[in-house]
Structures are given as C-alpha cells and as structure tokens.
Amino acid sequence: MKKVLPLFVSIVVMISCKDDQKQKTTDTENETESVQDNQPEATKTTDTNTTTSKVITSDLNYDQEVENFIICTKAATERNDCRNSITKIISKAYELTEFSDPKLGYVIYDSIRPIAERSKNWLQLGSVTQETIDQALAHTNRGGLALIIDTAETYGHVVMIVPGDSKKSGSWNMKLPNVLSLTNYKPEKSFSNKSFSYAMKKSDDLKIFLRQ
C-alpha cells in the first residue's frame, strides 16, 4: 500500500502538469489573437496578395516656392537663372528624374513639352474642355501630376494643377481647378492656389498632359 500511494501521487502530478501546460498554450494563443484583432487594419497580415500603387506626397510649401521664384528673378543675372523653377518644383514634388539637367540641375520650362510629347510616361488629353479638365483634376486628386501647357509658342507658359475642387469661371464658362503658376515675364503675378483662369486665357492651344 505504501508503494502504491507514491505512484498514484506521481501520476496525478503528471496529469496536472500536462493540463496546466495545455491551458498556458491556449491562453497564449488567445492573447495573440486579441493583440492581432486590436492592431490597425493596415498592419494585419493576410494571405491575399495585394498591389499598392505609389501615391506621391509632397512636403513642398508651394506658397514659399512662389516667393523663392520671385526672389530668384529679382536677383537673376543670367537669362536662364530662374527659368527652371517650375521643373524643379515638379521634379521634387513627384520624384521625377526626366527633367534633370547636368548643368542647370533641371531643364528650363520650355523643355517640358518636347520631353512629355515623346515620352510614353505622359498621356496627352488634348485641349481644355470640361471633360478633360475634370479628368486632369481627378488624376491630380489621386496623387498624380497634371500640367497645362500653352503650345502656341516655343516658350509657352506651363502651369501645374493642384489638388482640390474646381470652381465656376465666368470668363471660361466652365468649372476650373486651381494651379501653380510661375510667370517668367511678370514674376509678381505668380501664384500657387488660384483658379486656372488667372493664369491663362481660353484657347485651343492650351493642352493638358498627365504623367502616368
């Protein structure tokens, strides 16, 4: 009887230890599930393969860039000193390399059009209509780059559509977005958040280009 009792106690202890270990494992699994459920949706892992498109976000202060452009033109000593300001802003804001220049850093603004016209990375929407301008603004609001270029002359003005809403323009008789406009011939008229109607007069020579 004395030998049976210790054996019985040993068996009870072993069973108890196994039950305790099983309970700890269950508790750990429950704790892990609880932590995963409390994580933000973006940090949860799934077995589904997803493709995330890159949306360019810019830390550039466009108002400050306009001020820098005006200061640059006042201090300029050479004709091309500040004529690459718009390409510099575009390149930094959207992480582009196609407008880089080994001497000036960035090409001057009249080089934008020929580069965009021969590049497969750019889509030409054509002239400014309500349909094309709405499409361009939607592209911009999704994080894309949209430019409007005056193709009537070699050194045609270039403006960049900025994200936001469009507003009715009486002179254009359509809803227009705001733009960033650096005016080389009159720098003081440059701006970063006014309607496109302040930058250009209505013309079929104004063409919209989207960076894809």
Secondary structure, DSSP 8 states (H G I E B T S, - for coil): -TTHHHHHHHHHHHHHHHHHHHHHHHHHHHHHHHHHHHS-GGG---SS-------------HHHHHHHHHHHHHH--STTSSTTHHHHHHHHHHT--TTEETTTEE--GGGHHHHHHH-TTEEEEEE--HHHHHHHHHHHHTT-EEEEEETTSTT--EEEE-SS--EEETTTTEEE-EEEE--SSSGGG-EEEEEGGGT----TTEEEEEE-
